[in-house]
Amino acid sequence: MSDAPTEPVICPVCGADFETLSVHDEGVMVNLLDNDRYHRVCFQPVSNDEETPLLRFFHHSHEQAGTDEPGSAGGRVP
């Protein structure tokens, strides 16, 4: 995993704000059951300048994910 700048400011997958962004170049596991900090993680496949496949993770807090109402804060995820 590598740290990455928080650009873009809005998640390109769901349109909501996000708390952190991480970029991964190898296997990952995601488990958000009973997670006190994050409610949702959106994934975006990208590549770096050397065309190495990468996966960007946009970590959404419970507030950013709009857990009070069904669907995503950006309205793209039912």
C-alpha distance (Angstrom), angle and dihedral (degrees) to the residues before:
residue distance angle dihedral
M1 . . .
S2 3.77 . .
D3 3.77 131.2 .
A4 3.78 115.3 -114.8
P5 3.77 135.8 -172.4
T6 3.79 115.1 -90.3
E7 3.83 92.2 -115.2
P8 2.98 123.2 156.1
V9 3.80 96.7 51.9
I10 3.82 92.7 -148.3
C11 3.80 125.2 47.2
P12 3.84 108.7 -100.8
V13 3.80 90.6 -148.9
C14 3.83 103.0 54.4
G15 3.82 104.5 5.5
A16 3.82 95.4 -121.4
D17 3.80 129.0 124.2
F18 3.80 114.9 -97.5
E19 3.79 133.8 -151.9
T20 3.80 101.1 -143.9
L21 3.80 140.2 0.2
S22 3.80 126.3 -147.4
V23 3.81 130.6 -177.9
H24 3.81 121.5 -147.6
D25 3.80 130.4 -166.0
E26 3.80 98.8 -178.8
G27 3.80 140.9 35.0
V28 3.78 119.8 -36.2
M29 3.80 137.9 -176.8
V30 3.80 124.9 -152.6
N31 3.80 124.3 -161.7
L32 3.81 116.5 166.5
L33 3.79 97.7 167.2
D34 3.80 109.2 131.2
N35 3.81 91.0 -5.9
D36 3.81 110.1 165.4
R37 3.81 94.7 -162.9
Y38 3.81 108.5 36.6
H39 3.79 132.3 37.4
R40 3.80 100.0 -179.4
V41 3.79 140.2 13.4
C42 3.82 119.3 -160.2
F43 3.81 119.6 -156.1
Q44 3.81 127.7 -145.9
P45 3.83 122.5 -177.5
V46 3.83 112.5 -138.1
S47 3.81 138.2 154.0
N48 3.78 132.7 -135.9
D49 3.82 128.1 -127.5
E50 3.82 90.2 -79.4
E51 3.84 90.1 53.4
T52 3.82 91.4 -111.5
P53 3.82 108.3 157.9
L54 3.80 112.1 -115.4
L55 3.79 135.8 177.2
R56 3.80 120.1 -140.4
F57 3.82 117.0 -151.9
F58 3.81 118.4 -155.8
H59 3.82 107.6 -160.9
H60 3.82 113.7 -150.2
S61 3.80 122.1 -163.4
H62 3.80 118.8 -138.6
E63 3.82 90.1 -99.9
Q64 3.82 93.5 48.1
A65 3.80 91.4 48.6
G66 3.81 90.5 55.4
T67 3.79 94.7 -127.2
D68 3.78 91.5 173.2
E69 3.81 90.8 73.8
P70 3.82 132.8 33.9
G71 3.78 117.2 -92.7
S72 3.78 132.8 22.9
A73 3.77 126.7 -50.3
G74 3.80 87.8 -115.6
G75 3.80 91.6 51.8
R76 3.82 94.3 -126.2
V77 3.80 97.6 104.6
P78 3.85 116.2 62.1
